[in-house]
Amino acid sequence: MAPKKFGAGGRDSSNLASITNYGIVSQGRRAACDAVHVSKKLLKSTGKAAWIAGTTFLILVVPLIIELERDQQLSEIEFQQASLLGTPAAGAMY
């Protein structure tokens, strides 16, 4: 019994060629390519949305945090000055 031939001219390669010519195989291949294309577009737009959200956070929230920290530092300085001068600070309760 002779071994089966694989590759050009062999029976298995002709069967493979006839299977790949079926319409359902072409439709499956097209569907897979479309799914890859949509996935790439989704990942790209998700990345853009994340970048926009991060940038918006930096623009809107970080200045507020800096201002709050500055106000807290000013309050501490006023309290220290008032205690050095011997007068109670305006908002201090004992």
Biopython code that builds the backbone (N, CA, C, O; Angstrom):
import numpy as np
from Bio.PDB.StructureBuilder import StructureBuilder

atoms = [
    (1, "MET", "N", (0.839, -1.172, 0.000)),
    (1, "MET", "CA", (0.000, 0.000, 0.000)),
    (1, "MET", "C", (0.891, 1.244, 0.000)),
    (1, "MET", "O", (1.761, 1.395, 0.857)),
    (2, "ALA", "N", (0.667, 2.109, -0.947)),
    (2, "ALA", "CA", (1.480, 3.313, -1.104)),
    (2, "ALA", "C", (1.001, 4.385, -0.125)),
    (2, "ALA", "O", (-0.197, 4.482, 0.144)),
    (3, "PRO", "N", (1.930, 5.197, 0.414)),
    (3, "PRO", "CA", (1.528, 6.273, 1.326)),
    (3, "PRO", "C", (0.754, 7.341, 0.573)),
    (3, "PRO", "O", (0.926, 7.521, -0.632)),
    (4, "LYS", "N", (-0.117, 8.059, 1.317)),
    (4, "LYS", "CA", (-0.921, 9.122, 0.702)),
    (4, "LYS", "C", (-0.025, 10.288, 0.337)),
    (4, "LYS", "O", (0.914, 10.626, 1.057)),
    (5, "LYS", "N", (-0.335, 10.894, -0.795)),
    (5, "LYS", "CA", (0.396, 12.075, -1.229)),
    (5, "LYS", "C", (-0.293, 13.320, -0.673)),
    (5, "LYS", "O", (-1.518, 13.438, -0.703)),
    (6, "PHE", "N", (0.513, 14.232, -0.173)),
    (6, "PHE", "CA", (0.003, 15.523, 0.266)),
    (6, "PHE", "C", (0.697, 16.590, -0.563)),
    (6, "PHE", "O", (1.875, 16.452, -0.893)),
    (7, "GLY", "N", (-0.007, 17.628, -0.894)),
    (7, "GLY", "CA", (0.603, 18.719, -1.643)),
    (7, "GLY", "C", (0.056, 18.767, -3.052)),
    (7, "GLY", "O", (-1.016, 18.232, -3.334)),
    (8, "ALA", "N", (0.791, 19.405, -3.925)),
    (8, "ALA", "CA", (0.332, 19.630, -5.297)),
    (8, "ALA", "C", (0.157, 18.313, -6.026)),
    (8, "ALA", "O", (1.040, 17.455, -6.022)),
    (9, "GLY", "N", (-0.980, 18.174, -6.642)),
    (9, "GLY", "CA", (-1.243, 16.999, -7.456)),
    (9, "GLY", "C", (-1.780, 15.811, -6.679)),
    (9, "GLY", "O", (-2.236, 14.845, -7.290)),
    (10, "GLY", "N", (-1.743, 15.848, -5.355)),
    (10, "GLY", "CA", (-2.249, 14.743, -4.553)),
    (10, "GLY", "C", (-3.756, 14.829, -4.388)),
    (10, "GLY", "O", (-4.369, 15.871, -4.622)),
    (11, "ARG", "N", (-4.331, 13.725, -3.983)),
    (11, "ARG", "CA", (-5.780, 13.651, -3.854)),
    (11, "ARG", "C", (-6.263, 14.553, -2.721)),
    (11, "ARG", "O", (-7.300, 15.203, -2.851)),
    (12, "ASP", "N", (-5.519, 14.601, -1.603)),
    (12, "ASP", "CA", (-5.950, 15.407, -0.462)),
    (12, "ASP", "C", (-5.922, 16.886, -0.788)),
    (12, "ASP", "O", (-6.777, 17.635, -0.315)),
    (13, "SER", "N", (-4.973, 17.319, -1.573)),
    (13, "SER", "CA", (-4.919, 18.741, -1.922)),
    (13, "SER", "C", (-6.086, 19.121, -2.820)),
    (13, "SER", "O", (-6.592, 20.239, -2.726)),
    (14, "SER", "N", (-6.520, 18.224, -3.680)),
    (14, "SER", "CA", (-7.663, 18.542, -4.542)),
    (14, "SER", "C", (-8.944, 18.582, -3.719)),
    (14, "SER", "O", (-9.835, 19.384, -3.998)),
    (15, "ASN", "N", (-9.043, 17.723, -2.709)),
    (15, "ASN", "CA", (-10.203, 17.779, -1.827)),
    (15, "ASN", "C", (-10.222, 19.090, -1.050)),
    (15, "ASN", "O", (-11.275, 19.704, -0.878)),
    (16, "LEU", "N", (-9.072, 19.507, -0.591)),
    (16, "LEU", "CA", (-8.970, 20.773, 0.137)),
    (16, "LEU", "C", (-9.353, 21.938, -0.766)),
    (16, "LEU", "O", (-10.055, 22.855, -0.341)),
    (17, "ALA", "N", (-8.894, 21.901, -1.998)),
    (17, "ALA", "CA", (-9.228, 22.968, -2.948)),
    (17, "ALA", "C", (-10.726, 23.003, -3.221)),
    (17, "ALA", "O", (-11.309, 24.082, -3.331)),
    (18, "SER", "N", (-11.348, 21.850, -3.331)),
    (18, "SER", "CA", (-12.786, 21.842, -3.618)),
    (18, "SER", "C", (-13.582, 22.314, -2.401)),
    (18, "SER", "O", (-14.640, 22.925, -2.553)),
    (19, "ILE", "N", (-13.080, 22.035, -1.197)),
    (19, "ILE", "CA", (-13.783, 22.494, 0.007)),
    (19, "ILE", "C", (-13.675, 23.998, 0.138)),
    (19, "ILE", "O", (-14.651, 24.659, 0.493)),
    (20, "THR", "N", (-12.508, 24.551, -0.141)),
    (20, "THR", "CA", (-12.327, 25.992, 0.002)),
    (20, "THR", "C", (-13.098, 26.777, -1.049)),
    (20, "THR", "O", (-13.269, 27.988, -0.907)),
    (21, "ASN", "N", (-13.559, 26.123, -2.083)),
    (21, "ASN", "CA", (-14.341, 26.805, -3.107)),
    (21, "ASN", "C", (-15.820, 26.868, -2.764)),
    (21, "ASN", "O", (-16.580, 27.515, -3.484)),
    (22, "TYR", "N", (-16.254, 26.218, -1.691)),
    (22, "TYR", "CA", (-17.657, 26.284, -1.299)),
    (22, "TYR", "C", (-18.014, 27.707, -0.893)),
    (22, "TYR", "O", (-17.184, 28.450, -0.370)),
    (23, "GLY", "N", (-19.252, 28.064, -1.144)),
    (23, "GLY", "CA", (-19.725, 29.411, -0.803)),
    (23, "GLY", "C", (-19.717, 29.673, 0.688)),
    (23, "GLY", "O", (-19.415, 30.784, 1.125)),
    (24, "ILE", "N", (-20.047, 28.659, 1.472)),
    (24, "ILE", "CA", (-20.106, 28.844, 2.918)),
    (24, "ILE", "C", (-18.723, 29.155, 3.494)),
    (24, "ILE", "O", (-18.603, 29.891, 4.473)),
    (25, "VAL", "N", (-17.691, 28.594, 2.886)),
    (25, "VAL", "CA", (-16.325, 28.863, 3.341)),
    (25, "VAL", "C", (-15.963, 30.311, 3.022)),
    (25, "VAL", "O", (-15.347, 30.997, 3.838)),
    (26, "SER", "N", (-16.344, 30.765, 1.845)),
    (26, "SER", "CA", (-16.075, 32.164, 1.476)),
    (26, "SER", "C", (-16.825, 33.121, 2.392)),
    (26, "SER", "O", (-16.287, 34.150, 2.800)),
    (27, "GLN", "N", (-18.067, 32.780, 2.711)),
    (27, "GLN", "CA", (-18.847, 33.630, 3.617)),
    (27, "GLN", "C", (-18.223, 33.656, 5.010)),
    (27, "GLN", "O", (-18.171, 34.707, 5.650)),
    (28, "GLY", "N", (-17.754, 32.511, 5.475)),
    (28, "GLY", "CA", (-17.105, 32.453, 6.783)),
    (28, "GLY", "C", (-15.838, 33.264, 6.820)),
    (28, "GLY", "O", (-15.559, 33.959, 7.796)),
    (29, "ARG", "N", (-15.057, 33.173, 5.737)),
    (29, "ARG", "CA", (-13.820, 33.943, 5.660)),
    (29, "ARG", "C", (-14.122, 35.444, 5.659)),
    (29, "ARG", "O", (-13.450, 36.220, 6.339)),
    (30, "ARG", "N", (-15.145, 35.846, 4.886)),
    (30, "ARG", "CA", (-15.533, 37.258, 4.854)),
    (30, "ARG", "C", (-16.022, 37.721, 6.230)),
    (30, "ARG", "O", (-15.691, 38.821, 6.673)),
    (31, "ALA", "N", (-16.805, 36.881, 6.897)),
    (31, "ALA", "CA", (-17.311, 37.238, 8.223)),
    (31, "ALA", "C", (-16.166, 37.388, 9.220)),
    (31, "ALA", "O", (-16.187, 38.288, 10.060)),
    (32, "ALA", "N", (-15.177, 36.518, 9.132)),
    (32, "ALA", "CA", (-14.017, 36.609, 10.028)),
    (32, "ALA", "C", (-13.240, 37.887, 9.762)),
    (32, "ALA", "O", (-12.824, 38.562, 10.703)),
    (33, "CYS", "N", (-13.042, 38.225, 8.512)),
    (33, "CYS", "CA", (-12.320, 39.464, 8.171)),
    (33, "CYS", "C", (-13.089, 40.687, 8.647)),
    (33, "CYS", "O", (-12.499, 41.642, 9.153)),
    (34, "ASP", "N", (-14.414, 40.655, 8.484)),
    (34, "ASP", "CA", (-15.234, 41.770, 8.952)),
    (34, "ASP", "C", (-15.160, 41.900, 10.475)),
    (34, "ASP", "O", (-15.102, 43.010, 11.004)),
    (35, "ALA", "N", (-15.163, 40.772, 11.171)),
    (35, "ALA", "CA", (-15.071, 40.800, 12.638)),
    (35, "ALA", "C", (-13.736, 41.388, 13.090)),
    (35, "ALA", "O", (-13.690, 42.149, 14.057)),
    (36, "VAL", "N", (-12.665, 41.046, 12.409)),
    (36, "VAL", "CA", (-11.353, 41.600, 12.745)),
    (36, "VAL", "C", (-11.344, 43.107, 12.497)),
    (36, "VAL", "O", (-10.824, 43.870, 13.311)),
    (37, "HIS", "N", (-11.914, 43.531, 11.384)),
    (37, "HIS", "CA", (-11.957, 44.955, 11.047)),
    (37, "HIS", "C", (-12.746, 45.738, 12.101)),
    (37, "HIS", "O", (-12.302, 46.793, 12.552)),
    (38, "VAL", "N", (-13.906, 45.227, 12.488)),
    (38, "VAL", "CA", (-14.744, 45.900, 13.484)),
    (38, "VAL", "C", (-14.028, 45.923, 14.835)),
    (38, "VAL", "O", (-14.085, 46.925, 15.548)),
    (39, "SER", "N", (-13.362, 44.837, 15.186)),
    (39, "SER", "CA", (-12.636, 44.785, 16.456)),
    (39, "SER", "C", (-11.524, 45.831, 16.499)),
    (39, "SER", "O", (-11.331, 46.492, 17.519)),
    (40, "LYS", "N", (-10.801, 45.981, 15.405)),
    (40, "LYS", "CA", (-9.737, 46.990, 15.352)),
    (40, "LYS", "C", (-10.312, 48.397, 15.514)),
    (40, "LYS", "O", (-9.757, 49.219, 16.243)),
    (41, "LYS", "N", (-11.428, 48.671, 14.831)),
    (41, "LYS", "CA", (-12.044, 49.986, 14.939)),
    (41, "LYS", "C", (-12.539, 50.241, 16.361)),
    (41, "LYS", "O", (-12.423, 51.354, 16.872)),
    (42, "LEU", "N", (-13.096, 49.197, 17.004)),
    (42, "LEU", "CA", (-13.593, 49.337, 18.368)),
    (42, "LEU", "C", (-12.451, 49.628, 19.338)),
    (42, "LEU", "O", (-12.570, 50.499, 20.201)),
    (43, "LEU", "N", (-11.355, 48.903, 19.196)),
    (43, "LEU", "CA", (-10.201, 49.145, 20.067)),
    (43, "LEU", "C", (-9.646, 50.553, 19.874)),
    (43, "LEU", "O", (-9.268, 51.219, 20.838)),
    (44, "LYS", "N", (-9.602, 50.994, 18.629)),
    (44, "LYS", "CA", (-9.077, 52.327, 18.351)),
    (44, "LYS", "C", (-9.982, 53.399, 18.962)),
    (44, "LYS", "O", (-9.489, 54.344, 19.577)),
    (45, "SER", "N", (-11.293, 53.261, 18.798)),
    (45, "SER", "CA", (-12.201, 54.269, 19.346)),
    (45, "SER", "C", (-12.244, 54.205, 20.870)),
    (45, "SER", "O", (-12.431, 55.233, 21.520)),
    (46, "THR", "N", (-12.075, 53.019, 21.452)),
    (46, "THR", "CA", (-12.023, 52.905, 22.904)),
    (46, "THR", "C", (-10.791, 53.611, 23.439)),
    (46, "THR", "O", (-10.858, 54.285, 24.466)),
    (47, "GLY", "N", (-9.676, 53.462, 22.757)),
    (47, "GLY", "CA", (-8.456, 54.154, 23.160)),
    (47, "GLY", "C", (-8.611, 55.662, 23.074)),
    (47, "GLY", "O", (-8.140, 56.391, 23.947)),
    (48, "LYS", "N", (-9.270, 56.128, 22.026)),
    (48, "LYS", "CA", (-9.509, 57.566, 21.894)),
    (48, "LYS", "C", (-10.407, 58.067, 23.020)),
    (48, "LYS", "O", (-10.166, 59.134, 23.584)),
    (49, "ALA", "N", (-11.438, 57.296, 23.346)),
    (49, "ALA", "CA", (-12.350, 57.703, 24.418)),
    (49, "ALA", "C", (-11.625, 57.756, 25.758)),
    (49, "ALA", "O", (-11.863, 58.663, 26.557)),
    (50, "ALA", "N", (-10.752, 56.801, 26.008)),
    (50, "ALA", "CA", (-9.986, 56.802, 27.256)),
    (50, "ALA", "C", (-9.050, 58.006, 27.310)),
    (50, "ALA", "O", (-8.885, 58.610, 28.370)),
    (51, "TRP", "N", (-8.444, 58.357, 26.199)),
    (51, "TRP", "CA", (-7.552, 59.513, 26.155)),
    (51, "TRP", "C", (-8.341, 60.793, 26.427)),
    (51, "TRP", "O", (-7.885, 61.654, 27.179)),
    (52, "ILE", "N", (-9.520, 60.922, 25.821)),
    (52, "ILE", "CA", (-10.356, 62.105, 26.017)),
    (52, "ILE", "C", (-10.789, 62.205, 27.478)),
    (52, "ILE", "O", (-10.757, 63.289, 28.061)),
    (53, "ALA", "N", (-11.193, 61.086, 28.069)),
    (53, "ALA", "CA", (-11.620, 61.099, 29.471)),
    (53, "ALA", "C", (-10.470, 61.501, 30.388)),
    (53, "ALA", "O", (-10.657, 62.301, 31.305)),
    (54, "GLY", "N", (-9.298, 60.959, 30.150)),
    (54, "GLY", "CA", (-8.142, 61.312, 30.973)),
    (54, "GLY", "C", (-7.764, 62.766, 30.844)),
    (54, "GLY", "O", (-7.469, 63.426, 31.840)),
    (55, "THR", "N", (-7.772, 63.270, 29.627)),
    (55, "THR", "CA", (-7.432, 64.673, 29.394)),
    (55, "THR", "C", (-8.460, 65.591, 30.051)),
    (55, "THR", "O", (-8.099, 66.604, 30.650)),
    (56, "THR", "N", (-9.735, 65.238, 29.937)),
    (56, "THR", "CA", (-10.790, 66.037, 30.557)),
    (56, "THR", "C", (-10.617, 66.066, 32.072)),
    (56, "THR", "O", (-10.798, 67.106, 32.705)),
    (57, "PHE", "N", (-10.266, 64.916, 32.648)),
    (57, "PHE", "CA", (-10.016, 64.862, 34.089)),
    (57, "PHE", "C", (-8.891, 65.815, 34.470)),
    (57, "PHE", "O", (-9.006, 66.566, 35.438)),
    (58, "LEU", "N", (-7.813, 65.783, 33.712)),
    (58, "LEU", "CA", (-6.678, 66.655, 34.026)),
    (58, "LEU", "C", (-7.047, 68.126, 33.910)),
    (58, "LEU", "O", (-6.615, 68.943, 34.722)),
    (59, "ILE", "N", (-7.842, 68.463, 32.907)),
    (59, "ILE", "CA", (-8.184, 69.860, 32.670)),
    (59, "ILE", "C", (-9.173, 70.381, 33.710)),
    (59, "ILE", "O", (-9.045, 71.516, 34.171)),
    (60, "LEU", "N", (-10.166, 69.555, 34.087)),
    (60, "LEU", "CA", (-11.226, 70.024, 34.969)),
    (60, "LEU", "C", (-10.975, 69.778, 36.451)),
    (60, "LEU", "O", (-11.297, 70.637, 37.272)),
    (61, "VAL", "N", (-10.422, 68.653, 36.810)),
    (61, "VAL", "CA", (-10.349, 68.262, 38.218)),
    (61, "VAL", "C", (-9.042, 68.679, 38.873)),
    (61, "VAL", "O", (-9.054, 69.140, 40.015)),
    (62, "VAL", "N", (-7.941, 68.534, 38.201)),
    (62, "VAL", "CA", (-6.646, 68.827, 38.819)),
    (62, "VAL", "C", (-6.544, 70.289, 39.278)),
    (62, "VAL", "O", (-6.035, 70.517, 40.375)),
    (63, "PRO", "N", (-6.989, 71.279, 38.521)),
    (63, "PRO", "CA", (-6.937, 72.661, 39.040)),
    (63, "PRO", "C", (-7.766, 72.833, 40.317)),
    (63, "PRO", "O", (-7.386, 73.606, 41.197)),
    (64, "LEU", "N", (-8.888, 72.125, 40.427)),
    (64, "LEU", "CA", (-9.691, 72.211, 41.648)),
    (64, "LEU", "C", (-8.934, 71.641, 42.841)),
    (64, "LEU", "O", (-8.981, 72.201, 43.936)),
    (65, "ILE", "N", (-8.250, 70.552, 42.635)),
    (65, "ILE", "CA", (-7.463, 69.933, 43.708)),
    (65, "ILE", "C", (-6.344, 70.872, 44.135)),
    (65, "ILE", "O", (-6.079, 71.031, 45.327)),
    (66, "ILE", "N", (-5.692, 71.490, 43.162)),
    (66, "ILE", "CA", (-4.606, 72.426, 43.472)),
    (66, "ILE", "C", (-5.142, 73.618, 44.263)),
    (66, "ILE", "O", (-4.504, 74.074, 45.212)),
    (67, "GLU", "N", (-6.314, 74.122, 43.873)),
    (67, "GLU", "CA", (-6.909, 75.260, 44.578)),
    (67, "GLU", "C", (-7.276, 74.886, 46.011)),
    (67, "GLU", "O", (-7.068, 75.680, 46.928)),
    (68, "LEU", "N", (-7.814, 73.696, 46.214)),
    (68, "LEU", "CA", (-8.164, 73.247, 47.566)),
    (68, "LEU", "C", (-6.913, 73.131, 48.438)),
    (68, "LEU", "O", (-6.922, 73.523, 49.605)),
    (69, "GLU", "N", (-5.852, 72.596, 47.867)),
    (69, "GLU", "CA", (-4.599, 72.484, 48.613)),
    (69, "GLU", "C", (-4.047, 73.868, 48.963)),
    (69, "GLU", "O", (-3.540, 74.077, 50.065)),
    (70, "ARG", "N", (-4.145, 74.793, 48.042)),
    (70, "ARG", "CA", (-3.667, 76.160, 48.285)),
    (70, "ARG", "C", (-4.480, 76.808, 49.407)),
    (70, "ARG", "O", (-3.915, 77.460, 50.285)),
    (71, "ASP", "N", (-5.811, 76.630, 49.382)),
    (71, "ASP", "CA", (-6.654, 77.184, 50.441)),
    (71, "ASP", "C", (-6.302, 76.582, 51.801)),
    (71, "ASP", "O", (-6.277, 77.287, 52.810)),
    (72, "GLN", "N", (-6.036, 75.292, 51.823)),
    (72, "GLN", "CA", (-5.666, 74.640, 53.079)),
    (72, "GLN", "C", (-4.327, 75.180, 53.594)),
    (72, "GLN", "O", (-4.171, 75.408, 54.793)),
    (73, "GLN", "N", (-3.376, 75.381, 52.703)),
    (73, "GLN", "CA", (-2.081, 75.925, 53.112)),
    (73, "GLN", "C", (-2.236, 77.351, 53.647)),
    (73, "GLN", "O", (-1.606, 77.714, 54.641)),
    (74, "LEU", "N", (-3.072, 78.157, 52.991)),
    (74, "LEU", "CA", (-3.297, 79.523, 53.469)),
    (74, "LEU", "C", (-3.947, 79.519, 54.845)),
    (74, "LEU", "O", (-3.593, 80.331, 55.699)),
    (75, "SER", "N", (-4.884, 78.622, 55.065)),
    (75, "SER", "CA", (-5.532, 78.522, 56.378)),
    (75, "SER", "C", (-4.520, 78.147, 57.449)),
    (75, "SER", "O", (-4.549, 78.699, 58.549)),
    (76, "GLU", "N", (-3.635, 77.225, 57.144)),
    (76, "GLU", "CA", (-2.613, 76.828, 58.102)),
    (76, "GLU", "C", (-1.662, 77.981, 58.408)),
    (76, "GLU", "O", (-1.276, 78.177, 59.561)),
    (77, "ILE", "N", (-1.282, 78.745, 57.383)),
    (77, "ILE", "CA", (-0.388, 79.885, 57.585)),
    (77, "ILE", "C", (-1.076, 80.951, 58.445)),
    (77, "ILE", "O", (-0.451, 81.527, 59.335)),
    (78, "GLU", "N", (-2.364, 81.214, 58.181)),
    (78, "GLU", "CA", (-3.092, 82.200, 58.980)),
    (78, "GLU", "C", (-3.180, 81.746, 60.432)),
    (78, "GLU", "O", (-3.032, 82.557, 61.347)),
    (79, "PHE", "N", (-3.418, 80.463, 60.648)),
    (79, "PHE", "CA", (-3.500, 79.939, 62.011)),
    (79, "PHE", "C", (-2.151, 80.080, 62.715)),
    (79, "PHE", "O", (-2.094, 80.458, 63.885)),
    (80, "GLN", "N", (-1.075, 79.778, 62.006)),
    (80, "GLN", "CA", (0.257, 79.906, 62.608)),
    (80, "GLN", "C", (0.562, 81.360, 62.938)),
    (80, "GLN", "O", (1.102, 81.652, 64.005)),
    (81, "GLN", "N", (0.222, 82.274, 62.033)),
    (81, "GLN", "CA", (0.475, 83.700, 62.290)),
    (81, "GLN", "C", (-0.339, 84.202, 63.478)),
    (81, "GLN", "O", (0.150, 84.969, 64.307)),
    (82, "ALA", "N", (-1.586, 83.754, 63.542)),
    (82, "ALA", "CA", (-2.446, 84.190, 64.642)),
    (82, "ALA", "C", (-1.938, 83.653, 65.973)),
    (82, "ALA", "O", (-1.992, 84.350, 66.986)),
    (83, "SER", "N", (-1.450, 82.435, 65.976)),
    (83, "SER", "CA", (-0.942, 81.877, 67.234)),
    (83, "SER", "C", (0.368, 82.542, 67.625)),
    (83, "SER", "O", (0.658, 82.654, 68.817)),
    (84, "LEU", "N", (1.162, 82.981, 66.672)),
    (84, "LEU", "CA", (2.408, 83.696, 66.990)),
    (84, "LEU", "C", (2.115, 85.076, 67.568)),
    (84, "LEU", "O", (2.829, 85.555, 68.449)),
    (85, "LEU", "N", (1.064, 85.705, 67.066)),
    (85, "LEU", "CA", (0.710, 87.047, 67.535)),
    (85, "LEU", "C", (-0.071, 86.997, 68.841)),
    (85, "LEU", "O", (-0.263, 88.027, 69.488)),
    (86, "GLY", "N", (-0.519, 85.822, 69.230)),
    (86, "GLY", "CA", (-1.224, 85.678, 70.492)),
    (86, "GLY", "C", (-2.721, 85.869, 70.395)),
    (86, "GLY", "O", (-3.413, 85.812, 71.411)),
    (87, "THR", "N", (-3.232, 86.093, 69.219)),
    (87, "THR", "CA", (-4.694, 86.231, 69.068)),
    (87, "THR", "C", (-5.235, 84.950, 68.492)),
    (87, "THR", "O", (-4.573, 84.337, 67.654)),
    (88, "PRO", "N", (-6.424, 84.511, 68.908)),
    (88, "PRO", "CA", (-7.002, 83.293, 68.358)),
    (88, "PRO", "C", (-7.392, 83.506, 66.901)),
    (88, "PRO", "O", (-7.814, 84.592, 66.502)),
    (89, "ALA", "N", (-7.245, 82.469, 66.139)),
    (89, "ALA", "CA", (-7.593, 82.543, 64.725)),
    (89, "ALA", "C", (-9.092, 82.706, 64.588)),
    (89, "ALA", "O", (-9.843, 82.322, 65.484)),
    (90, "ALA", "N", (-9.536, 83.273, 63.476)),
    (90, "ALA", "CA", (-10.951, 83.588, 63.282)),
    (90, "ALA", "C", (-11.829, 82.338, 63.369)),
    (90, "ALA", "O", (-12.921, 82.403, 63.933)),
    (91, "GLY", "N", (-11.396, 81.237, 62.845)),
    (91, "GLY", "CA", (-12.234, 80.038, 62.835)),
    (91, "GLY", "C", (-11.847, 79.017, 63.872)),
    (91, "GLY", "O", (-12.411, 77.923, 63.886)),
    (92, "ALA", "N", (-10.912, 79.328, 64.735)),
    (92, "ALA", "CA", (-10.425, 78.346, 65.710)),
    (92, "ALA", "C", (-11.368, 78.257, 66.897)),
    (92, "ALA", "O", (-11.824, 79.276, 67.414)),
    (93, "MET", "N", (-11.655, 77.051, 67.322)),
    (93, "MET", "CA", (-12.512, 76.827, 68.501)),
    (93, "MET", "C", (-11.705, 76.026, 69.501)),
    (93, "MET", "O", (-11.057, 75.042, 69.146)),
    (94, "TYR", "N", (-11.746, 76.453, 70.757)),
    (94, "TYR", "CA", (-11.001, 75.740, 71.803)),
    (94, "TYR", "C", (-11.942, 75.063, 72.739)),
    (94, "TYR", "O", (-11.507, 74.411, 73.688)),
]
sb = StructureBuilder()
sb.init_structure("model")
sb.init_model(0)
sb.init_chain("A")
sb.init_seg("    ")
for serial, (resi, resn, name, xyz) in enumerate(atoms, 1):
    if name == "N":
        sb.init_residue(resn, " ", resi, " ")
    sb.init_atom(name, np.array(xyz, "f"), 0.0, 1.0, " ", f" {name:<3s}", serial, name[0])
structure = sb.get_structure()
